[in-house]
Amino acid sequence: MSQRIYAKIKKSSKHHGQTAPGERFEVEIRPHRYSEYVVLGNSNVYRLSDVNLFVVSDSGVELRIA
């Protein structure tokens, strides 16, 4: 079974404001050769430090994973 991963942009991120407050969006996580992993989603590329990551249950409950 695969799990969809979602992100919310942190208030402390320079990207804050690119989504509505608290809006989550589906992401893909890929390794980056020069630094940490990158998070692809919302038509952008983010650092892990810019977002909080979640999985969401069938009933809509969010479980933060990073």
Secondary structure, DSSP 8 states (H G I E B T S, - for coil): ----EEEEE-TTSTTTTSSSTT--EEEEEE--SSSS-EEEETTEEEEGGGEEEEEE-TT--EEE--
